[in-house]
Amino acid sequence: MSEFVPVPLARGSFARESRQIARGHSVRASQAPRMLAVGSYTPATGGRGTGISIVTVDEGGRLRLVSQTAADSPSFLAWWGPTRTLFAANETAEGEVSSFALTADGTVTLISSRPSRGGRPCQVAVHPSGRWIVTSNYAGATFTVIA
């Protein structure tokens, strides 16, 4: 069974491992498979994606699709580990933030959606306490705090 591990893609060992994978190198053999959540632009916003895809990365750097869940252009994702909740900034003209439950087998289920109160939310962050969600909205250059 894989474990979903939140990873900072901008820095740290996983980012180095990702670059090594991209260059054809493998990650450490002792590393257990990791699940990654991948957002995409969907046809509603000119993209070709389906929403959120969950993939595993094995010790050889190979990706395997675990599940897909329909969502409207979830272009930015944030993970809050204590409750295994995934938040998505749905980058549509109206703007929305969705929360999803993630099971150990990689199934993603919609919990709720709320307006981001700004168009095209392009980032979402979760306060360490999990009490607040912050989005930045591309259209109008605003940000929203959701409690």
Long-range contacts (C-beta under 8 A, 24 or more apart in sequence): 1-104, 1-105, 2-32, 2-33, 2-34, 2-35, 2-56, 2-66, 2-106, 3-32, 3-34, 3-35, 3-104, 4-34, 4-35, 4-37, 4-79, 4-84, 4-102, 4-104, 4-106, 5-34, 5-35, 6-79, 6-81, 7-34, 7-36, 17-61, 20-61, 21-57, 21-61, 25-61, 26-59, 26-60, 26-61, 27-57, 27-59, 27-60, 27-61, 28-59, 29-59, 30-59, 31-59, 32-59, 33-57, 33-58, 33-59, 35-66, 35-106, 37-77, 37-79, 37-86, 37-102, 37-108, 38-77, 39-71, 39-73, 39-74, 39-75, 39-76, 39-77, 39-88, 40-73, 40-74, 40-75, 41-73, 41-75, 41-91, 42-70, 42-71, 42-72, 42-73, 44-72, 44-73, 44-92, 45-72, 45-73, 45-91, 45-92, 47-73, 49-73, 52-77, 52-86, 52-88, 52-100, 52-108, 54-102, 54-106, 54-108, 56-106, 66-105, 66-106, 67-106, 67-107, 67-108, 69-100, 69-108, 69-109, 69-110, 71-98, 71-100, 71-110, 72-96, 74-98, 75-122, 76-121, 76-122, 76-123, 76-124, 77-124, 78-124, 78-125, 78-126, 78-133, 79-126, 80-126, 80-130, 82-130, 83-130, 85-111, 85-130, 87-124, 87-126, 87-133, 88-124, 89-116, 89-121, 89-122, 89-123, 89-124, 89-135, 90-116, 90-121, 91-120, 91-121, 91-122, 91-138, 92-119, 92-120, 93-119, 93-120, 93-139, 94-119, 95-119, 95-120, 95-121, 95-135, 95-137, 95-139, 96-121, 97-121, 97-124, 97-133, 97-135, 97-146, 114-146, 116-144, 116-146, 117-142, 117-144, 118-142, 118-143, 118-144
